[in-house]
Amino acid sequence: MLRGDKVGLRARHEEDIPILRAELYDDVVNASRAEGGPWRPITPGSKDPRLVVDDKNQGLVQFSVVELDGGTLIGTATLWGIDTHNRFAHIGLGLLPSSRGKGYGTDVVAVLCHYGFIVRGLQRLQIETLADNAAMLRSAERNGFVREGLLRSSAWVMGEFLDEVLLGLLAQDWKQESKQVKKQVKKQVAEV
Ligand SMILES: CC(C)(COP(=O)(O)OP(=O)(O)OC[C@H]1O[C@@H](n2cnc3c(N)ncnc32)[C@H](O)[C@@H]1OP(=O)(O)O)[C@@H](O)C(=O)NCCC(=O)NCCS
């Protein structure tokens, strides 16, 4: 399992599937906003690739996210579109409604960066999110992602076209960011 400060990223377990289906994918608005495609119901027991992991797919790594304290399932995290030639991938995450706004999203992004840059040796990570998704934008920017572009009217979501923001983070900037955070922490500790 990969560990952050508050969350763990582990393999998908069979018992995660009904919870994720009910709380993330059966929610039409959440799914329409997060997935970049039309919502469709997932039949219980189906092998939908968002829920049932295909370990042979080398371009995609899917995690279940759990609280480190107690191991409760709180969501999903994904490294997708892994391009081993250009050493680049996208990240995605979705938390159960009761687990949002508690700092878990920021920690999940941090763990995905560690996985992408350190475990997988990637050079660049990318996020696309709706321009009004303040929590996702903030979770990304807190980890050093920078806004690289605005994709105007790129997403059809529940009856309207919305803009998306493209954010990117390079390995060298992430390391610098981590060093700066460590320096700040050392300084704060020294001042106490
Ligand atoms: C987007 C998501 C992953 C963010 O995770 P989270 O745990 O809710 O976010 P955090 O608690 O780490 O908060 C991150 C920052 O956003 C802010 N924030 C959280 N919820 C917010 C909201 N509803 N509106 C505005 N700001 C918000 C927090 O205050 C925090 O800011 P700070 O770092 O300045 O304190 C989560 O809300 C989620 O799963 N949403 C639904 C699915 C989704 O949108 N996925 C992303 C698709 S690209």
The ligand as an ORCA input file, in Angstrom:
! r2SCAN-3c Opt
* xyz 0 1
  C     -12.184     17.062     -5.879
  C     -11.905     16.246     -4.625
  C     -11.073     15.021     -4.987
  C     -11.081     17.137     -3.652
  O     -10.827     16.455     -2.472
  P     -11.244     17.029     -1.029
  O     -10.776     16.063     -0.033
  O     -12.681     17.384     -1.055
  O     -10.369     18.371     -0.988
  P      -9.538     18.894      0.276
  O     -10.354     18.723      1.509
  O      -8.177     18.297      0.234
  O      -9.483     20.448     -0.034
  C      -8.566     21.015     -0.932
  C      -8.718     22.513     -0.898
  O      -9.957     22.866     -1.524
  C     -10.781     23.586     -0.626
  N     -12.135     23.090     -0.799
  C     -12.619     21.879     -0.437
  N     -13.898     21.755     -0.799
  C     -14.229     22.939     -1.392
  C     -15.418     23.430     -1.978
  N     -16.515     22.693     -2.029
  N     -15.385     24.683     -2.496
  C     -14.270     25.447     -2.453
  N     -13.094     25.006     -1.920
  C     -13.087     23.781     -1.402
  C     -10.258     23.291      0.767
  O     -10.522     24.337      1.670
  C      -8.781     23.131      0.498
  O      -8.188     24.415      0.382
  P      -6.875     24.808      1.256
  O      -5.808     23.856      0.784
  O      -6.626     26.210      0.903
  O      -7.253     24.566      2.669
  C     -13.222     15.801     -3.914
  O     -13.935     16.939     -3.477
  C     -14.117     14.941     -4.803
  O     -13.949     13.737     -4.862
  N     -15.078     15.574     -5.514
  C     -15.983     14.869     -6.402
  C     -15.288     14.177     -7.562
  C     -14.386     15.096     -8.352
  O     -14.695     16.266     -8.580
  N     -13.241     14.559     -8.782
  C     -12.266     15.262     -9.575
  C     -12.579     15.092    -11.017
  S     -11.335     15.839    -12.035
*
